[in-house]
Amino acid sequence: MVGIRLKRSSGDALVLLPITSRAPPAGTTAVEIPDTEKRRAGLSTDIRLWIVLDEFNHDIPGQSWYLEPHSALGSLSRAFLLPVMKQFVAMLGKKRQVNRL
């Protein structure tokens, strides 16, 4: 899962995008994670991985049921993640949000 913290005047939000090892089906928007980024994030380079952009979870930092403190494996580079996030934001209205608050 890729977690992105969004700063808001009403309080920060957390957007969580799933990572999958299954090839995305036709009609799904996903970005394949290159080996360099997988190594950086502590993910296996032996399998293909994608960040799915068509669906996401929304959470509040510090109250997350999804994340445990200090459990991150690693991080993706800004150079890789920024274009992914721009693509995500551009298609935001087409996503299926799961809000478990």
Helices and strands as residue ranges (DSSP letters): E 2-6, E 13-17, E 19-20, E 30-32, H 35-41, E 50-52, E 55-59, H 78-90, G 92-94, E 96-99
